[in-house]
């Protein structure tokens, strides 16, 4: 499967690891499970940015996804990745 196919599946709620290119979905939900899956609106925003070649928006969203993943792994810590705060004291 190519990246666009993988992203379209992810947006539709089916996170699939791309074994052909050994690529995870941007929020790692394909390997970490749906508990870390980004909201559908953010998945769609990532797909739209990817298709438009908008790398800054893709990077911003990936930072947000990584912050969310870390907050699942370390719920008692206040975590910030490139300006996105999550954790026990952050507004979610």
C-alpha positions as CSV (number, residue, x, y, z in Angstrom):
1,X,0.0,0.0,0.0
2,X,1.2,3.5,-0.6
3,X,1.2,6.4,2.0
4,X,-2.0,7.9,0.7
5,X,-3.8,4.6,0.9
6,X,-2.6,4.1,4.4
7,X,-3.6,7.6,5.5
8,X,-7.1,7.2,4.0
9,X,-7.6,4.0,5.9
10,X,-6.3,5.7,9.1
11,X,-8.7,8.7,8.6
12,X,-11.6,6.2,8.2
13,X,-10.7,4.7,11.6
14,X,-8.7,1.7,10.4
15,X,-5.0,2.3,11.4
16,X,-2.9,-0.1,9.3
17,X,0.9,-0.4,9.6
18,X,2.4,-0.2,6.1
19,X,4.5,-3.3,6.0
20,X,5.7,-2.6,2.5
21,X,7.5,0.6,3.6
22,X,7.5,-0.3,7.4
23,X,5.6,3.0,8.1
24,X,3.4,3.7,11.1
25,X,0.4,6.0,11.0
26,X,1.2,9.5,12.1
27,X,-0.3,8.9,15.6
28,X,1.2,5.4,15.8
29,X,-2.2,3.9,16.3
30,X,-1.4,1.1,13.9
31,X,1.1,-0.3,16.4
32,X,0.0,1.3,19.7
33,X,-3.8,0.7,19.4
34,X,-6.8,2.9,19.0
35,X,-6.3,4.3,22.5
36,X,-3.7,6.7,21.0
37,X,-5.6,7.4,17.8
38,X,-6.0,11.1,17.0
39,X,-9.5,12.5,16.6
40,X,-11.0,12.1,13.1
41,X,-10.9,15.9,12.5
42,X,-7.1,15.9,13.1
43,X,-6.5,12.8,11.0
44,X,-8.4,14.5,8.2
45,X,-6.4,17.7,8.7
46,X,-3.2,15.7,8.4
47,X,-4.3,13.9,5.2
48,X,-5.3,17.2,3.7
49,X,-2.0,18.8,4.6
50,X,-0.1,15.7,3.3
51,X,-1.9,15.8,0.0
52,X,-1.3,19.6,-0.3
53,X,2.4,19.2,0.4
54,X,2.0,21.3,3.6
55,X,4.9,20.0,5.6
56,X,4.7,22.6,8.4
57,X,1.1,21.6,9.2
58,X,2.1,17.9,9.0
59,X,5.0,18.5,11.4
60,X,2.7,20.5,13.8
61,X,0.2,17.7,13.9
62,X,2.8,15.0,14.3
63,X,4.1,16.9,17.4
64,X,0.6,17.0,18.7
65,X,0.1,13.3,18.1
66,X,3.4,12.5,19.9
67,X,2.5,14.6,22.9
68,X,-0.8,12.8,23.2
69,X,1.0,9.4,23.0
70,X,3.5,10.4,25.7
71,X,0.6,11.5,27.9
72,X,-0.9,8.0,27.7
73,X,2.4,6.4,28.6
74,X,3.2,8.9,31.4
75,X,-0.2,10.2,32.8
76,X,1.3,11.8,35.9
77,X,3.7,14.1,34.0
78,X,3.1,17.4,32.3
79,X,4.4,16.9,28.8
80,X,5.0,19.4,26.0
81,X,6.3,18.6,22.5
82,X,6.8,21.7,20.4
83,X,4.3,23.8,22.2
84,X,1.5,21.2,22.7
85,X,0.9,20.7,26.4
86,X,-0.8,17.6,27.7
87,X,-0.9,16.0,31.1
88,X,-2.5,16.3,34.5
89,X,-2.5,20.1,34.6
90,X,-3.0,21.0,30.9
91,X,-6.2,22.0,29.3
92,X,-7.1,19.0,27.0
